[in-house]
């Protein structure tokens, strides 16, 4: 038999300063655990702490915004994409079609992230509501996703638009479905709603649909919207470029950029 070492006795023989260092390291190790971090950021204590650092937001939105011109609109959120990929010096020939589209339209650069806009649903809220995302107590509870905010969906609804959202991930992730429902979208389709429209053998990612299948479904949705007698807006969220490594669609097999 081998006698197990008595770590407690060894610990007691250490100097007070050394024991203090060990205690501090153990506390930091415990706090750094993913489960501890998750529980902390979902606690009322965290929301109280973060409220101390919120920007002071004061602005007024007109109650009745009427559009005289009502073009049909398509919004494409490119997950994990940024202007760096359009830099022809750094990435020659990577995104020629996007560069061509940009040359024909109005483009904004030198855009910086601010508080509450750094992740997917926060970016959607910022771009549609002009607000940073504030803590939502229950992101998936119907009607609770910033109901007092006047967002693009509310404005377009009041102007007679039919509004549709389509994305490959679950609508429950981040409360996306509740956000679009709260702000008066007519059609909201995510992973669970779209899988039934695809063959059972269709490959999926851990998030949901690959972009090649999603874009096919989005084009079908666009054809349906064109048949309506009212203006429409289609929101689309891609997934393949999600960090850190992405999820290339099967149709991209064999396609290599430069040295890979």
C-alpha positions as a Markdown table, in Angstrom:
| # | Residue | x | y | z |
|---|---|---|---|---|
| 1 | Unk | 0.0 | 0.0 | 0.0 |
| 2 | Unk | 1.1 | 3.6 | -0.7 |
| 3 | Unk | 0.1 | 6.1 | 1.9 |
| 4 | Unk | -1.6 | 9.1 | 0.4 |
| 5 | Unk | 0.0 | 12.5 | 1.1 |
| 6 | Unk | -1.7 | 14.7 | 3.7 |
| 7 | Unk | -2.2 | 17.9 | 1.7 |
| 8 | Unk | -3.9 | 19.7 | 4.6 |
| 9 | Unk | -0.9 | 19.2 | 6.9 |
| 10 | Unk | 1.4 | 20.4 | 4.1 |
| 11 | Unk | -0.9 | 23.4 | 3.5 |
| 12 | Unk | -0.8 | 24.4 | 7.3 |
| 13 | Unk | 3.0 | 24.4 | 7.3 |
| 14 | Unk | 3.1 | 27.0 | 4.6 |
| 15 | Unk | 3.7 | 30.7 | 5.4 |
| 16 | Unk | 0.6 | 32.9 | 5.8 |
| 17 | Unk | 1.5 | 34.9 | 2.7 |
| 18 | Unk | 1.9 | 31.7 | 0.6 |
| 19 | Unk | -1.4 | 30.3 | 1.9 |
| 20 | Unk | -3.0 | 33.6 | 1.0 |
| 21 | Unk | -1.7 | 33.4 | -2.5 |
| 22 | Unk | -3.0 | 29.8 | -2.9 |
| 23 | Unk | -6.5 | 30.9 | -1.6 |
| 24 | Unk | -6.6 | 33.8 | -4.0 |
| 25 | Unk | -5.7 | 31.5 | -6.9 |
| 26 | Unk | -8.4 | 29.0 | -6.0 |
| 27 | Unk | -11.0 | 31.8 | -5.8 |
| 28 | Unk | -10.0 | 33.1 | -9.2 |
| 29 | Unk | -10.1 | 29.6 | -10.6 |
| 30 | Unk | -13.6 | 29.0 | -9.3 |
| 31 | Unk | -14.9 | 32.3 | -10.6 |
| 32 | Unk | -13.4 | 31.7 | -14.0 |
| 33 | Unk | -15.4 | 28.5 | -14.5 |
| 34 | Unk | -17.9 | 28.8 | -17.4 |
| 35 | Unk | -20.8 | 27.7 | -15.2 |
| 36 | Unk | -19.9 | 30.3 | -12.6 |
| 37 | Unk | -19.6 | 33.0 | -15.2 |
| 38 | Unk | -23.0 | 32.0 | -16.8 |
| 39 | Unk | -24.8 | 32.1 | -13.4 |
| 40 | Unk | -23.2 | 35.4 | -12.5 |
| 41 | Unk | -24.1 | 37.2 | -15.8 |
| 42 | Unk | -27.7 | 36.0 | -15.4 |
| 43 | Unk | -28.0 | 37.2 | -11.8 |
| 44 | Unk | -29.7 | 40.3 | -10.6 |
| 45 | Unk | -26.4 | 41.3 | -9.0 |
| 46 | Unk | -24.8 | 41.5 | -12.5 |
| 47 | Unk | -27.7 | 43.5 | -13.9 |
| 48 | Unk | -27.4 | 45.9 | -11.0 |
| 49 | Unk | -23.7 | 46.3 | -11.5 |
| 50 | Unk | -23.9 | 46.8 | -15.2 |
| 51 | Unk | -26.6 | 49.4 | -14.8 |
| 52 | Unk | -24.0 | 51.6 | -13.2 |
| 53 | Unk | -22.1 | 51.7 | -16.5 |
| 54 | Unk | -25.1 | 52.2 | -18.9 |
| 55 | Unk | -24.9 | 55.3 | -21.0 |
| 56 | Unk | -27.5 | 58.0 | -20.3 |
| 57 | Unk | -29.8 | 57.6 | -23.3 |
| 58 | Unk | -32.2 | 60.5 | -23.9 |
| 59 | Unk | -34.0 | 60.9 | -27.2 |
| 60 | Unk | -37.5 | 61.3 | -28.6 |
| 61 | Unk | -39.0 | 59.2 | -31.4 |
| 62 | Unk | -41.9 | 60.8 | -33.4 |
| 63 | Unk | -45.1 | 58.9 | -32.7 |
| 64 | Unk | -46.3 | 58.8 | -36.3 |
| 65 | Unk | -43.7 | 58.3 | -39.0 |
| 66 | Unk | -45.4 | 58.2 | -42.5 |
| 67 | Unk | -43.5 | 57.1 | -45.6 |
| 68 | Unk | -44.3 | 58.7 | -48.9 |
| 69 | Unk | -42.1 | 56.3 | -50.9 |
| 70 | Unk | -42.4 | 52.6 | -50.0 |
| 71 | Unk | -39.7 | 50.5 | -51.7 |
| 72 | Unk | -39.5 | 46.8 | -51.0 |
| 73 | Unk | -36.5 | 46.1 | -48.7 |
| 74 | Unk | -34.1 | 43.2 | -48.2 |
| 75 | Unk | -31.8 | 43.3 | -45.1 |
| 76 | Unk | -29.0 | 40.7 | -45.0 |
| 77 | Unk | -27.1 | 40.4 | -41.7 |
| 78 | Unk | -23.7 | 38.7 | -42.4 |
| 79 | Unk | -22.7 | 36.8 | -39.3 |
| 80 | Unk | -19.1 | 37.4 | -38.3 |
| 81 | Unk | -18.3 | 39.4 | -41.4 |
| 82 | Unk | -16.5 | 42.8 | -41.4 |
| 83 | Unk | -15.1 | 45.4 | -43.8 |
| 84 | Unk | -11.6 | 43.9 | -43.4 |
| 85 | Unk | -12.7 | 41.1 | -45.8 |
| 86 | Unk | -13.3 | 43.7 | -48.5 |
| 87 | Unk | -9.7 | 45.0 | -48.2 |
| 88 | Unk | -8.2 | 44.0 | -51.6 |
| 89 | Unk | -4.7 | 44.4 | -50.3 |
| 90 | Unk | -5.2 | 42.0 | -47.4 |
| 91 | Unk | -7.7 | 39.7 | -49.1 |
| 92 | Unk | -7.4 | 40.1 | -52.9 |
| 93 | Unk | -10.4 | 38.6 | -54.7 |
| 94 | Unk | -12.1 | 37.3 | -51.6 |
| 95 | Unk | -15.5 | 39.1 | -52.0 |
| 96 | Unk | -15.7 | 40.6 | -55.5 |
| 97 | Unk | -19.5 | 40.5 | -55.7 |
| 98 | Unk | -19.9 | 42.4 | -52.4 |
| 99 | Unk | -17.3 | 45.0 | -53.6 |
| 100 | Unk | -19.2 | 45.4 | -56.8 |
| 101 | Unk | -22.5 | 45.9 | -55.0 |
| 102 | Unk | -20.9 | 48.4 | -52.7 |
| 103 | Unk | -19.6 | 50.4 | -55.6 |
| 104 | Unk | -23.1 | 50.9 | -56.9 |
| 105 | Unk | -24.7 | 52.0 | -53.6 |
| 106 | Unk | -24.4 | 54.0 | -50.5 |
| 107 | Unk | -21.8 | 52.6 | -48.1 |
| 108 | Unk | -20.7 | 53.6 | -44.6 |
| 109 | Unk | -17.3 | 52.9 | -43.0 |
| 110 | Unk | -15.4 | 53.9 | -39.9 |
| 111 | Unk | -18.2 | 52.4 | -37.8 |
| 112 | Unk | -17.3 | 51.6 | -34.2 |
| 113 | Unk | -19.0 | 49.2 | -31.8 |
| 114 | Unk | -20.6 | 50.8 | -28.7 |
| 115 | Unk | -22.0 | 49.4 | -25.5 |
| 116 | Unk | -24.6 | 46.7 | -26.0 |
| 117 | Unk | -24.1 | 46.1 | -29.7 |
| 118 | Unk | -21.4 | 43.4 | -29.8 |
| 119 | Unk | -23.3 | 40.2 | -30.4 |
| 120 | Unk | -25.9 | 39.1 | -33.0 |
| 121 | Unk | -29.2 | 40.0 | -31.4 |
| 122 | Unk | -27.7 | 43.1 | -30.0 |
| 123 | Unk | -26.6 | 44.2 | -33.5 |
| 124 | Unk | -30.1 | 43.6 | -34.7 |
| 125 | Unk | -31.6 | 45.7 | -31.9 |
| 126 | Unk | -29.0 | 48.5 | -32.5 |
| 127 | Unk | -29.6 | 48.6 | -36.3 |
| 128 | Unk | -33.4 | 48.4 | -36.1 |
| 129 | Unk | -34.2 | 50.3 | -32.9 |
| 130 | Unk | -31.2 | 52.7 | -32.6 |
| 131 | Unk | -30.6 | 51.4 | -29.1 |
| 132 | Unk | -28.0 | 49.3 | -27.3 |
| 133 | Unk | -29.5 | 46.1 | -26.0 |
| 134 | Unk | -30.5 | 46.3 | -22.4 |
| 135 | Unk | -30.8 | 43.2 | -20.1 |
| 136 | Unk | -34.0 | 41.3 | -20.9 |
| 137 | Unk | -35.2 | 39.4 | -17.9 |
| 138 | Unk | -36.7 | 36.6 | -20.0 |
| 139 | Unk | -35.7 | 37.0 | -23.7 |
| 140 | Unk | -38.2 | 34.4 | -24.9 |
| 141 | Unk | -41.2 | 35.5 | -22.9 |
| 142 | Unk | -43.8 | 36.8 | -25.4 |
| 143 | Unk | -44.1 | 40.6 | -25.6 |
| 144 | Unk | -41.2 | 41.4 | -23.3 |
| 145 | Unk | -38.4 | 42.2 | -25.7 |
| 146 | Unk | -38.1 | 46.0 | -25.4 |
| 147 | Unk | -41.8 | 46.6 | -26.1 |
| 148 | Unk | -41.6 | 50.3 | -25.4 |
| 149 | Unk | -38.9 | 50.9 | -28.1 |
| 150 | Unk | -40.0 | 52.2 | -31.5 |
| 151 | Unk | -38.1 | 50.0 | -33.9 |
| 152 | Unk | -38.0 | 49.6 | -37.7 |
| 153 | Unk | -40.6 | 46.8 | -37.5 |
| 154 | Unk | -43.1 | 49.1 | -35.8 |
| 155 | Unk | -42.6 | 51.9 | -38.3 |
| 156 | Unk | -42.9 | 49.6 | -41.3 |
| 157 | Unk | -45.9 | 47.9 | -39.9 |
| 158 | Unk | -47.7 | 51.2 | -39.4 |
| 159 | Unk | -46.9 | 52.0 | -43.0 |
| 160 | Unk | -48.5 | 48.8 | -44.4 |
| 161 | Unk | -45.5 | 46.6 | -44.9 |
| 162 | Unk | -45.5 | 42.8 | -44.8 |
| 163 | Unk | -42.5 | 41.8 | -42.7 |
| 164 | Unk | -40.6 | 38.5 | -42.8 |
| 165 | Unk | -37.5 | 37.2 | -41.1 |
| 166 | Unk | -35.6 | 34.0 | -42.1 |
| 167 | Unk | -32.5 | 32.6 | -40.4 |
| 168 | Unk | -30.9 | 29.2 | -40.0 |
| 169 | Unk | -30.6 | 29.1 | -36.2 |
| 170 | Unk | -33.2 | 28.6 | -33.6 |
| 171 | Unk | -35.5 | 31.6 | -33.0 |
| 172 | Unk | -35.2 | 31.1 | -29.3 |
| 173 | Unk | -31.5 | 31.7 | -29.3 |
| 174 | Unk | -30.9 | 35.2 | -27.9 |
| 175 | Unk | -34.7 | 35.8 | -28.0 |
| 176 | Unk | -34.7 | 36.6 | -31.7 |
| 177 | Unk | -38.2 | 35.2 | -32.2 |
| 178 | Unk | -39.6 | 37.2 | -29.3 |
| 179 | Unk | -37.9 | 40.4 | -30.6 |
| 180 | Unk | -39.4 | 40.1 | -34.1 |
| 181 | Unk | -42.8 | 39.1 | -32.7 |
| 182 | Unk | -42.9 | 42.0 | -30.2 |
| 183 | Unk | -42.1 | 44.4 | -33.1 |
| 184 | Unk | -44.9 | 43.3 | -35.4 |
| 185 | Unk | -43.3 | 40.9 | -37.9 |
| 186 | Unk | -45.7 | 38.8 | -39.9 |
| 187 | Unk | -43.6 | 35.8 | -40.7 |
| 188 | Unk | -40.7 | 34.5 | -38.5 |
| 189 | Unk | -38.8 | 31.4 | -39.5 |
| 190 | Unk | -35.8 | 29.8 | -38.0 |
| 191 | Unk | -34.2 | 26.4 | -37.7 |
| 192 | Unk | -37.3 | 24.6 | -36.4 |
| 193 | Unk | -39.7 | 26.2 | -38.9 |
| 194 | Unk | -37.4 | 25.7 | -41.9 |
| 195 | Unk | -36.2 | 22.1 | -41.4 |
| 196 | Unk | -39.6 | 20.7 | -42.4 |
| 197 | Unk | -39.1 | 22.4 | -45.9 |
| 198 | Unk | -35.9 | 20.4 | -46.6 |
| 199 | Unk | -35.3 | 16.7 | -47.3 |
| 200 | Unk | -34.6 | 14.6 | -44.2 |
| 201 | Unk | -31.1 | 13.9 | -45.5 |
| 202 | Unk | -30.2 | 17.6 | -45.6 |
| 203 | Unk | -26.9 | 18.2 | -43.6 |
| 204 | Unk | -27.1 | 20.6 | -40.7 |
| 205 | Unk | -24.6 | 22.5 | -38.5 |
| 206 | Unk | -24.7 | 22.6 | -34.7 |
| 207 | Unk | -26.6 | 25.9 | -35.2 |
| 208 | Unk | -29.0 | 24.8 | -37.9 |
| 209 | Unk | -29.1 | 25.3 | -41.6 |
| 210 | Unk | -26.1 | 25.9 | -43.8 |
| 211 | Unk | -26.2 | 29.1 | -45.8 |
| 212 | Unk | -26.6 | 27.5 | -49.2 |
| 213 | Unk | -29.9 | 25.9 | -48.2 |
| 214 | Unk | -30.9 | 29.1 | -46.3 |
| 215 | Unk | -30.4 | 31.3 | -49.3 |
| 216 | Unk | -32.4 | 28.9 | -51.5 |
| 217 | Unk | -35.3 | 29.2 | -49.0 |
| 218 | Unk | -34.9 | 32.9 | -48.8 |
| 219 | Unk | -35.2 | 33.2 | -52.6 |
| 220 | Unk | -38.4 | 31.2 | -52.4 |
| 221 | Unk | -39.7 | 33.5 | -49.7 |
| 222 | Unk | -38.8 | 36.5 | -51.8 |
| 223 | Unk | -40.8 | 35.1 | -54.7 |
| 224 | Unk | -43.8 | 34.7 | -52.4 |
| 225 | Unk | -43.5 | 38.2 | -51.1 |
| 226 | Unk | -43.5 | 39.6 | -54.7 |
| 227 | Unk | -46.9 | 38.1 | -55.2 |
| 228 | Unk | -48.5 | 40.3 | -52.5 |
| 229 | Unk | -50.2 | 43.6 | -53.2 |
| 230 | Unk | -48.4 | 45.4 | -50.4 |
| 231 | Unk | -44.8 | 46.5 | -49.8 |
| 232 | Unk | -42.6 | 44.0 | -48.1 |
| 233 | Unk | -39.3 | 43.7 | -46.2 |
| 234 | Unk | -37.3 | 40.5 | -45.8 |
| 235 | Unk | -34.7 | 40.1 | -43.1 |
| 236 | Unk | -32.0 | 37.4 | -43.5 |
| 237 | Unk | -29.3 | 36.2 | -41.1 |
| 238 | Unk | -26.4 | 34.1 | -42.4 |
| 239 | Unk | -24.5 | 31.5 | -40.4 |
| 240 | Unk | -21.6 | 30.0 | -42.3 |
| 241 | Unk | -19.1 | 32.8 | -41.3 |
| 242 | Unk | -19.9 | 32.4 | -37.5 |
| 243 | Unk | -16.6 | 32.7 | -35.6 |
| 244 | Unk | -14.2 | 31.3 | -34.7 |
| 245 | Unk | -13.7 | 28.9 | -37.6 |
| 246 | Unk | -17.0 | 29.1 | -39.5 |
| 247 | Unk | -19.2 | 26.4 | -41.0 |
| 248 | Unk | -18.7 | 26.2 | -44.7 |
| 249 | Unk | -21.7 | 24.9 | -46.7 |
| 250 | Unk | -21.2 | 21.5 | -48.3 |
| 251 | Unk | -21.6 | 23.1 | -51.7 |
| 252 | Unk | -18.3 | 24.9 | -50.9 |
| 253 | Unk | -16.3 | 21.7 | -50.7 |
| 254 | Unk | -13.3 | 21.8 | -52.9 |
| 255 | Unk | -13.2 | 25.6 | -53.1 |
| 256 | Unk | -10.0 | 27.0 | -51.6 |
| 257 | Unk | -9.0 | 30.6 | -51.1 |
| 258 | Unk | -5.4 | 31.2 | -52.0 |
| 259 | Unk | -3.4 | 28.8 | -49.8 |
| 260 | Unk | -6.4 | 27.8 | -47.7 |
